[in-house]
Every structure is written in C-alpha cells, then in structure tokens.
Amino acid sequence: LLFALYFVLGDIVGKPHNLPGTDTYWHVALVDEAHDRFAAGDPIGPIAESINAGHPYLYDTDTNYPQFVYLASLVVSVFTGDAGTTFGVMMFLASAVAQLSFYFGFRSRFGHVGAAIGAIGFAYAPFTLTNIVPQGRYPGLLAVSTLPGIMAGLLAIMDQPSRSKWILTTLAVGSSAAFHPMVFYISAIP
C-alpha cells in the first residue's frame, strides 16, 4: 500500500525543496513560521501575522485555515528542522494514515484484497490527483485523510453501536474539522 502511495507523492517526498503546487509556498511559509516561533521559545500565538497583513490567522479572512494544521506539523519539524521537508513528510504521513485506516477499517467487511484495492484507489482518487498534490493543498489533504476513518467508524457504529466507536468517530470528525474549514461546509452532521 505504501509503495503505491509513493507514486502519488514521490516528488513531494523525494524533492522537498522543489515542491509543486500553487498553494505550496503559502503552507511551507506557515509551517516555517510555526517552527521558528517554537524553536525561539516565543509563544505560538496566531500564525502568519506577517503573511496575513497583520491579522490573526483564525478564520478572519476568506483565505484562512485553522492553526491546528501548522501546530500539528511542529511534531515533525522538530525532527526535520526544515519546513520544506516537514511539508513533504506531513503530506506523505497524512496519505499513509488515510490508506492504512481505509485498509484496516474495511478489511473485515470487504476482505484483505478488497480493502487493499480500496485503499490504493483512495490514494489515486481524482480529488487527490487533481487538487491536493498538484496544488500543494496541505490542510485539504490532512482533512481528507481522516475520511476513511470516519466512514469506517460510521459503518462500525451501524453494525454494533458502542460508546468507544462513537468517541473515536467523533474524534475523527473533529480532527478533520480542525484541519480544514471545508468540513464545516460539506458535513451534514446536525
């Protein structure tokens, strides 16, 4: 599964300083700002005050993403020390989490082969190949990577409801919403 994923994200992982995408610079700059503030011991505060014309960066204009996206990248940037490499690693990890959660979430329902084919198909989905990877949509990929877990959780709840399944599925929906505001627009959860 992960080998197939490399063909989708090979350039992002293999050439982190020559990244494609229209949004890539924006997201790499925000990852870099979060890392620099953390390394300097400064309070994290609103990220991208310098890029966003001095405004706090939490849904105050129509081009904003939640801070959680860039704060989550701090875990990886502490090890890489470089925003470009962190961007590539986070994109790859998000896709790997999506594939693995698809495989393990649907394995009992569709079998090993069916779940593996579905996981590879999810990695090669048109949205990923035409929107996420070519445009460097980092928050979008992080949000979309939670969808297999949400779908598997909802199916598991339908099969046999339990409190733990509800909690895990709610955490998956919440993390997706924390990564990208599109989740608020497309979810029909009352």
Disulfide bonds with the S-S distance in Angstrom:
none
